Amino acid sequence: MSNATADPRCVGCRYDLTGADVNANCPECGMAARLTVDSSVRDRYVGMQRLAVGLRRYAFSTIAFVIAGILSAIVRQLPRVQVLDEKSIAYVAAEWFVQILGLGSALFLLVAIVGLVRRPTTRAWPSLVRAARNLVRAIVLGIVAIVVATILTILIAVSLRMQAFAIAIVVGAAVGLAIDLAILRYLVAAASALHRIASWPRIVTVLLVVRFLAGCAAAIAFMAGTPFSMEAFNPEVPLTPGDRLAESFSFVAELVGFVVSWLVALSALRLSRNVEPASLALWAPEIPATNS
């Protein structure tokens, strides 16, 4: 047949199905031979399996990242409410634990995104290919923007360090917004490939914009508050009205960010549960009859 696969091994158990009837089943595991023999169907099946794994990894790593953020916010407040001293071993250990948890979840999240944008995952679905490319572009441009903003913050005159710091915060918020929107579009494309209706994108988009605006407002308020120095972060130094306003906006941005992350993670987890070989017949309309 014109779209016969180059790899005749069963996608379920790796049994050699050379010469097998496309309508038969694998004699070892009973899986439909068409999933292996027909390359267009095989691509869809393998892609969906990879997509399911990637979505689950993305969901769990996002949840872990949210938990790390909540714990970090709690730990930061401990010296201020005089529960722990900043120099105590317990506080240092808590900080290290939160940082390690955040770093581990971030690396796991990166692994999940790499798996979602790989060609074996997306090639059978044009919408996923486009969404994956846009996500990669957003991440690359985001990294470049953060590096440039960091360099400018370091090189700028000390007298303008507060303004540079505020600009860096705004750039970071803009980068986060761009990447989150690209991830959201990828999840919408995945829902489309699964013939599922994504009813949450508009709500999440509005929340993302609110988080971005709150972050910008926090940067502006912080710039108008305490002068840029290490004393500004000393819990014993009284907070100015600008500092309190900045903290309020930062709290709103973090809270909205946590809500968005939970919504997206749960949506990704729900999509991963809808990936089943029995749904192959529903995926056909977006796939050409033969491989290009």
HELIX and SHEET records of a PDB file:
HELIX    1   1 ARG A   34  VAL A   37  1                                   4    
HELIX    2   2 SER A   39  GLN A   77  1                                  39    
HELIX    3   3 ILE A   89  VAL A  117  1                                  29    
HELIX    4   4 ARG A  119  THR A  122  1                                   4    
HELIX    5   5 PRO A  126  LEU A  155  1                                  30    
HELIX    6   6 VAL A  158  LEU A  160  5                                   3    
HELIX    7   7 ARG A  161  ALA A  193  1                                  33    
HELIX    8   8 PRO A  201  MET A  223  1                                  23    
HELIX    9   9 MET A  230  PHE A  233  5                                   4    
HELIX   10  10 PRO A  241  ARG A  273  1                                  33    
HELIX   11  11 PRO A  277  SER A  279  5                                   3    
HELIX   12  12 LEU A  280  TRP A  283  1                                   4    
HELIX   13  13 ALA A  284  GLU A  286  5                                   3    
END                                                                             
